[in-house]
Amino acid sequence: MENVNWTTNNIPSQQGKTFLITGANSGLGFEATKVLSKKGAHIIMTARNLQKGNEALEAIKKENPNAKLDLMQLDLADFYSIRNFSNEFHSKYSKLDVLVNNTGVMNPPKREVTKQHFQVQFGTNHLGHFLLTGLLLDILKNTPNSRVSVQSSIVHKTESMKPDIHFDDLNFEKSYNRDQAYAQSKLANLLFAYELDRRLKTNNINTIVTVAHPGYTKTNLQANSGFLMSVILNNILAQNVKIGTLPILRAATDENVKGSEYFGPTKMMELKGYPKLVKSSDKSYDKDLAKKLWKVSEKLTNLTYEF
């Protein structure tokens, strides 16, 4: 199987399955929604801006009138929004086959904070999804063979960005470095995913967790990354969003996974290509580091996971 390029043709019918995709109105989330809706999935799209969300929904409906789509407002940079979303989701839905933690904030040039005053990359990319997943865990547990698929990034092991969990300055208040802050959030995604999968297995829960990264894919995420990346490299090196979305689609739908698999491209140092099983950094598999981050995350979000 690994010797053949994995494409959307490998995705089996998703008829009868319910997906929740964060950040579904643009980029990788939008493309994943388009593909999965064509496979018959019922998709709850989330967007911070409902107008942009509706525009995305209508664009998909125009291309695929039979698409089963719902739109809900969700701002992962605001714990109140996440809790309100969870309450509304619980009132509307009783099953969730796949939660796709996709939303990401990348490289704001100046230090920005969430509504609860966390540095926006750590607060959105990690803490926001940590809280969301925990609040929806009861529904995931009650849905047979459910899964959580987490979007990480190759930068979690890019040495020039010094990826680490900076427990002494998680919010980069002492000295802000946008690249290091982003790398921290993406390493946190992996530590969280692997630790969640371990805890689910320890508690004999049949929900699994998978992870993916899109390589170097041209999306609006790079808007804050300077002229070299956002204009020149994006138009020369970056792969298109259709290919870049394949790893998270595989993580969300591959029927052979057992949990903790990590999918990404393998060409040009994992920058491009079709999705295969890849290895994340040694640090991402550090169980003690993961447990420490988990404990801190529960404290910061004021949420204790109920397994």
N, C-alpha and C positions, 0 to 999 in steps of 0.2 A: 504493500500500500504506500510506503514512504517513497518508493521510486517513481510514483506517478504524481503529476501535479494535481493538487487538491483544488477544486474549483466549486462554484455554487452548484454544479451538477452533482456533486457528492452529497449535497444536503437532502436528506429524505423528506418526505411530506411532514409538515409540521401542523397538519390539520388537527384541531382539538386542543392544541397547546396554547398557553397564555404566556407571553413575554412582556417584561417591563424593561424598557431601554431608556436609560438616563441620557439626556442631551441628544434626543432623537431628531431635532429640527435641523441639524447641519452636520457636515463632515461624515465621519465614520458612523455615527449613530443614525444619520439620515439614510445612508447607503444600506446599513444593516436592516433598517426598517423596510426599505423597498424590497430587498431580497427575501426577507422572511415573510413578508406579507404575500409575496408571490407563491411562497411555499405553503400558504394556507394558515399561517399562525395568526392568532388574535394578539395584537400588539397594543400595549399601553405606552404611548409616547409621552415623555416628559420634556418640558421646556420651561426655562425661567421666564421667558417672554411669550405670553399666550398668542400674541399677534403673529410672531415668527413661527410659533408652533402650528398655528392654523394654516399659515401659508405653506408650510412643509407638508402638512396632512393633505391639503387640497392638491398639491403637486403630485403626491403619490396616488391619490384617488383618480386624478386625471389620467395617469398612466395605467392604473389598475383599479377600475371601478369596483371590483369585488373585494378590495382590501378591507380587512376587519381591523379598524383603527379607532382607538380612543385617545384623547389628549387630556393630560392633567398638568397643572402648574406645579413646578417644583424648583426651588432655589437651593442648591446644595451648599451654598455659602451662608445659609441661615437655618439654624437648628429649629426655629419656630416653624418655618416653612416645611421642613422635613417631617416634623411631628404632625402638622396639620395634614400634610399629604398622606401620612400613614393612616391617620384616622379616616380620611376620605376613602382611601384604598380599601381599608377593612370594611367599610360600609357598602362598598360596591362589589368586591370580589372575594371569593372564597378559595381560589386556587392561584398558584403562580408556579409555572413550570420552570421558567428561566428568568433570573434577574441579571441583566447586563449592566454592570457598573462601568459606564462609558465616559461620562462627562469629565472634561479635564480643563484646567486653567494652566497656561504655559507662559512663563517668562515675562510677567509684567515688568516694565523697565523700572518702575518705582515700587517700593514696598506698599502693598495694599493689604487690607484686612477684611475678614468676613464680618457678619453682623455681630458675632460673639468675640470679635477682635483677635482671631487667629490669622496668621499669615495666610493669604488667600490660596496659595497652592497647597499647603499642608491642610488647611481648613476645609477646602473643597474636595480636592482629589482623594485625600485619605479620610479625614474625620467625617465629612459629609456622607461618604459612602459607608463608613463604619457604622454610623448611626442609622442610616436608612436600612442597611442589611439587618441590623439587630432588631429594628422595629418590625420588619417583615418576616422575621425568622419563624414565627408561629405558623404563618401561611405556607412558607416553604416546607417546613417540617410536615405539614398535613397534606402536601401534594406529593404523591409517589414519584420517586426518581427525579426530583427537582434538582436544579443546579444554580450556582452563582458563577458568572463569568466576569472576570475582572480585567480591565484594560490597563496595562502597565506601559513601559517604554524602555527602549534599548539604553536610554541615558542612565538607567539605574546601575549600569556597570561601566559607564564611560568615565575612565579614570580622571580625565581633566576636570570633570565636574565634582570630584571628590564625594561620591555618593555615600551617605551615612545618615544615621538618625541622630541628630544633634540635640540630645536630651537636655544639655545645658543651655540651649537656645533654640528650641523648636520653631519659634516664630521669627527667627532672624531679627530680633530687636537690637542686638548689639552691633551687628554689621550685616547689611542685606546684600546677598549675592543671588541674583535671580536664577542662575543655572544650578547652583548648589541647592537652592530651595526646591526647584523642580525635581532634581535628582532625588532629594530626600523623599518627596511625596510619592515618586514612582517606586522607590525601594520599599516604602511603607505599604504600597499596594500589594506587592509580592509577599512581604512578611505577613500581612493580614490574611491574604488568600490562603497561604500554606498553613498558617496557624488555625484558621477557621476550618479548613478541611480536616486537619488533625483532630480538632475538638469534636467535630461532627462524627468522625469515625469512632473516637473514644466513647461517645455517647450512643453508638449504634443507630445513628440517624442516617437515612439513605440519601440525604442531600449531599451533593459533591460540589467542589469548587475547582474551577479551571482558570487559567490566566492566558493572556495573549499580549503581543505587542505588534504594532503595525509597521515596524521598520521606519524608513524615512518616507512618509507619505505626505503629499501636498494637500493640506487642509488649511482652514482659517486659524488653526492653533498657532501657526508660526508668525502671525501678524505682528507680534511684539518682539520678534527675534532679530531685528535689524535687517538692513538692505541685503547683506550677503546671503543670508538664509532665506528670507521671505521673498526675495525677488530672483536673485541669480541662481542659488542652489536649488530652490524649489522648481525652477524651470529647466534645470539641466539634470540633476541627480534624482529628484524625488519620483517615486512611482505614483500612479494615479490612484484615486480613492477606491476604485473597484477592486484593485489588487490589494491595497492596504487594509481593506475591511475583511479580507478572507481569514486572517488569523483569529479575530474575535468571533467570526461566524463559525469557524471550526471548533473553537473552544466552547461555543454555545450549543452546537448540534451534533458533534461527532459522537456516535453511539458506542464507540469502543473505549471511551475514557473511563477512568476509575477514580479520578480526583487528583489534584495537584499537578496536572499536566500543564506545560507552558508551550504555547505555539507562537512561532514567528517566522519571518523569512530567513533564508540561509545564505543568500548570495551577497557579495560585497560586504562582508562582516555584518550580516543580518540587516542590511539596509534595504534590500530589495528581494523580491522573489515570492514564490508560493509558500503557503504555511506548512511547516513541519514541526516536529517536536524539537525544541531547543532547550539549552540549559541557561538558567539565570545565574547571577553571581553567587559565589560562595557565601557571601554575607546574607543573601536573601534566604538561605536555608538554615541560618543560625537560629536554633530553637529558643535559646536564652534571650537573644535580642528580640525575637518575635513575642515572647511572653512579656517582656518588659514593655514593649510598645503597646501590646494588648491592654495591659494594666493601666498604663497612662491614658490610652484612648478611652477606656471605660470611664475613667475619672473625668476627663475633659468633656466628654459627651453626656455625662451623668446617666449612663445606660449600662446596666449589667446584663450580659447575654443570658437568656434562659434556655438552656439545652434540655 
